[in-house]
Amino acid sequence: MTTIGQSTGSRNEITLHASLMMLMFVAGLVDAASLLGMGHIFMANVMGNVVFMALAASGVPQLSFLRSAAALAAASVGSCIASYLDTHLFWRRRNEWLAFVVGLAAVLLTLSAIASQSSIQQQLGHEWTIWVVILCAGTSMGIRNGTMRRLAAQGLTTTNVSGTAPTESLNLYWPRKITSIIFMFSGAVCGSLLLRFSLCAVFASGAAISAVCMVLQLVREETDREAKLRRSTL
């Protein structure tokens, strides 16, 4: 018989993993926007920028070494921020920490949307817009990626598809991994379609979804796994 505690724990797990799937969707949105609308750079799957940097250095046209390097640096800074927030601040529950960092990522995506809209209204130069978006969205994705690594959700990350691909046929988490890849794929498709309207629409959508994820963390309790992680850092 399923007890009330087990049922609640199951709901918390479902809410957590549903939120992470939504964040994977956002990663697809952001990568579609940055790859197609900002000069061939990756914001979420940032290691792809290493290849772009090499190609740009060898003289391949339409690629920017500096933009790719900036996206990579911004993601690294974001990952460090996530680590600092986890190790230097006290959180009563792990889900509160997750809500804070997802909310911070949502704010940065909102700033990216505002900068993009300002460019449309000619309040900010196109080149300045690109750099502001790279710094804000890149840091947002870095925060998210660093957070998920520290969360150690089995079978899930939010930005690195290769980290979610099944490697063992007997891996118990392969359905979750496949689902996360599907969500990123869907996000990239939606991002490319939204980009037909504006870059602002892509980042605004990502910010809205991230905000929903933040609220979901606040209305649930921490899972048993999160509680163990929290106690291990005390």
N, C-alpha and C positions, 0 to 999 in steps of 0.2 A: 504494500500500500504506500502511495506517495504522501509524505507528510507535508504540512504547510510550509515548513522551512525549506524542504527540497523543491517544492513548487516555486517558491519565491526565488531561490537560488537559480533555478532554471530560467526564470523570467529575466533575472539580472544578466545571466550569460547571453541570452538571446538578444537583449537590448544592447549589450556591449558589442557583440559580433555584428549585429545589424548596423550599428554606428560605424564600425570599422569598414564595412562594405560600402557604406555611403561615402566615407572618406577616400576609399579606393576609386570610387566614381569621380570624386572631385579631382583626384590626381590625374585621371584621364582627361577631364575638362581642361585643366591647367596646361598639361603637356600639349594638347591639341592647339590651344591658343598660342603658346610660346613657340611651337614648332612651325605653325602655319602663318602666324601673324606677327612674329617678332624677330624674324631673321634666322630661323633654323637653330634654335637652342632648346634645351630641355630644362624645365623647372622642377619636375617631380623625379623622373628617372635621370638624376643629374650626372651619373657616371657616363652617360652618352655624350656629355659635353667634352669629355677627354678626347673622344674620336673626332668631334667637330673641331676642337682646338688643333689637333694634328693635321686635319685636312686644310684648315684655314692657314696654318703655318706653311703648308706645302703649296699654297697659292690657289686653292679651289675657290672659285668665285661664289658670291652670295653667302659666304660664311664669315663670321667675325670671331677672331681669337679672343678679343677683349670681352665681348658679350658672353661668350661661352665660359670664359674664366670667371667673370663676375657672377654668373648663375651658380657655378660650382662653389665659389667662395661664400655667396649668400646662404646656400644650403648648409655649408659647413658651420657657419655662424649660428644658423637656426638650430642645428643639432646640438651645438654647445649650450645654447640657451635652454633647450629642453633638459639637458643633463643638469645644468645648474639649478633649474627650478625643482628638479626631483631631489637633488642631494643637499641643497642648502636651505630649503624652506620646509616648514612642518605642515603636513596635511593630515587631518583627522581620518580621512578616508581616501583611498586611491582614486576613486571616481571623481573626487573634487579636484585633484591634480589634473586628471585627464580633461575635465570640463574647462579648467583654466587654460590649458595649453591649446585646446581646440578653439576656445573663444579667442585667444590671442591670434591664432592662425586665421580665424574669420575676420578679425580686425584688419590684418595685413592684406587679405584679399579684398576687403572693402576699400582700403586705400588704393589698391591697384585699379579697382573699378573707377574710383573717383579720378585718378590720374588719367585713365583712358578716356573718360568722358570729358575731362578738361581739354585734352588734345583735340577732341572732336569740335569743341566749342572755341578752339584756338586760344585758350587761356594758358596753355602750356605747349611749348614746342614739341614736335614729334620725337626728336632725339632725346630730349629731357624725359618725355613720357616713357620711352623704352627703358631708360636707366632706372627711373623710379619703380616701374613695374618689375624689372628684374630683381631689384633689391628687396621689394616688399613681398612679391609672390615667391621668390626664391627662398627667402628667409622663412616664409610660411610653410613651404614644403619641407624645409630642413627641420623646423620645429616638429612637424608632424612625423617625419621619418624617425628622428631621434627619440621621440616620445614612444612610438610603437616598438622600437628596439628595447627600450627600457621597460615597457609594459610586458614584453615577451609573450604576446598572444600567440598561442601555438597555431601554426599554419597560416599566419597572417602577418603582412606588413601593409603599409599603405602607399608605398611608392615604387617598390622594386619588384617587378613582375618575376624576374628570375629567382628572387628569394621566395616566391610563392609557388613555383612550379613543382609538381610532384617528382620526387627523386627515387622513391621506393614504392613498389606495388602494394606493399603491406602497410604503408603509412596511413594511420587512422585518420589523418586530417586532410586527405587528398580532396574530399568533396568541398571543404571550406577553401582550399587553395584554388581549385578550379573556379569556384564561384567568385573569388576575389579577382581573378584574371578576367572573367566575364564582365564584372562591374567596371574594371578599368577600361576594357574595350568599349563598353557602352558609353562611358564618360567621354572617351575620345571621339566617338561618333557624334554624340550630342554637342561636344565642344566645336567640332568642325562645322556643324549646322548652325550653331549660335553665332559663330564667327562671321557668317554671312550678314548678320545684322550689325554686330559691333564687337570689339574686344571687350568693351565694358560689360556687355551682356554675359559673356563667359565668366568673368571674374565676379560679377554680382551674383550669378547663380551659384558659383562655388562658395561664396561667402554665406549665402542664405542656407545652403545645405550644411555647411560647417556649423552655423548658428543652431540649426535644429539638432545636430549631434551634441552640441554643448548642453542644450536643454535636456536631452535624453540622459546625459550623465548625471545631471543634478537631480533628476526624479527617480533614479534607481539607487540601489545599495551596491557597495563594492562586492565583487565575487570572492569566492574562497581563494582563488589564485591571486587576486589583487591583494587580499589581506595578507597572504603569505609573503608576497613581494614587499609590502609595506613594512612588515615586521622585520624582514631581513635587512632593511636599510636603516633601522633604528640603531 
